[in-house]
Amino acid sequence: MSFEHPAERHGDGRIGRFGKLAELASNFTSSAAFSVVCLVLVAGFVAVHLAGLPLSWQLFAGDTMAAVSLLLLALLKNSERRAEHAIQQKLDAIAAALLEQQHGEPGRAARRLREAIRAQDEA
């Protein structure tokens, strides 16, 4: 287990298994299909309570909603951290390229800027 920034865990730009899973899950949770799943979960939760089913069913419905909420929270935080890191990389590359240009030494920073922009486009 690592407590590093999610985007920095693999220094070579690779995305780990969790990163790939988080990306797929993020794509799914932003889809219309997931909205339908959430509506079904909420409708089931309400139906269980309105039907007056036993307490065990009510607890099951509530626990299901809580589990989905926790998973979404983890995915949201992971996506936020990755986006934050990508933006910071681009800003750093822009600043370095501007400094190079100001000093009349275009080269390495401009290449890093192009790589940072391309890396985000591929992700």
ZAMARGU-4260 file (C-alpha; in steps of 0.2 Angstrom, whole numbers, plus 5000, padded with zeros to 4 digits):
<rodrens>
0) 5000/5000/5000 | 5007/5017/4995 | 5001/5034/5002 | 5009/5044/4987 | 4999/5054/4975
5) 4989/5043/4964 | 4997/5050/4948 | 5015/5048/4955 | 5014/5030/4960 | 5022/5025/4944
10) 5035/5036/4939 | 5036/5030/4921 | 5018/5036/4917 | 5010/5019/4918 | 4993/5018/4926
15) 4991/5004/4939 | 4977/4991/4941 | 4968/5002/4953 | 4970/5017/4942 | 4963/5008/4927
20) 4948/5002/4938 | 4945/5019/4945 | 4945/5026/4927 | 4933/5013/4921 | 4922/5016/4936
25) 4922/5034/4934 | 4917/5033/4916 | 4902/5021/4921 | 4897/5032/4936 | 4895/5047/4924
30) 4884/5038/4912 | 4865/5037/4910 | 4865/5019/4915 | 4872/5022/4932 | 4859/5036/4935
35) 4846/5023/4931 | 4854/5011/4944 | 4854/5024/4957 | 4836/5028/4954 | 4832/5010/4956
40) 4842/5009/4972 | 4832/5024/4979 | 4816/5017/4973 | 4820/5001/4981 | 4825/5009/4997
45) 4808/5019/4998 | 4798/5004/4993 | 4806/4993/5007 | 4801/5006/5020 | 4784/5010/5013
50) 4780/4991/5012 | 4784/4989/5030 | 4796/4975/5027 | 4805/4967/5041 | 4819/4978/5049
55) 4832/4966/5041 | 4826/4971/5024 | 4826/4990/5029 | 4844/4988/5035 | 4850/4979/5020
60) 4842/4993/5009 | 4851/5006/5019 | 4867/4997/5020 | 4867/4995/5001 | 4864/5014/4999
65) 4879/5018/5011 | 4890/5006/5002 | 4887/5014/4985 | 4889/5031/4993 | 4906/5026/5000
70) 4912/5019/4984 | 4907/5035/4974 | 4916/5045/4987 | 4932/5035/4984 | 4931/5036/4965
75) 4927/5055/4966 | 4942/5059/4977 | 4954/5048/4966 | 4948/5057/4950 | 4950/5074/4958
80) 4968/5070/4963 | 4972/5064/4946 | 4965/5079/4937 | 4973/5090/4950 | 4990/5082/4946
85) 4988/5084/4927 | 4983/5102/4929 | 4998/5105/4940 | 5010/5097/4928 | 5004/5108/4913
90) 5005/5124/4924 | 5023/5119/4929 | 5027/5116/4910 | 5020/5132/4905 | 5029/5142/4918
95) 5046/5134/4913 | 5042/5136/4894 | 5038/5155/4897 | 5054/5157/4908 | 5065/5149/4894
100) 5056/5160/4881 | 5060/5175/4891 | 5078/5171/4892 | 5079/5166/4874 | 5083/5148/4877
105) 5069/5138/4870 | 5071/5119/4871 | 5069/5107/4885 | 5054/5115/4894 | 5045/5118/4878
110) 5047/5099/4874 | 5040/5095/4892 | 5025/5106/4889 | 5021/5097/4873 | 5023/5080/4882
115) 5012/5086/4896 | 4998/5092/4884 | 5000/5075/4875 | 5000/5065/4890 | 4983/5072/4896
120) 4975/5070/4879 | 4980/5052/4879 | 4973/5049/4897
</rodrens>
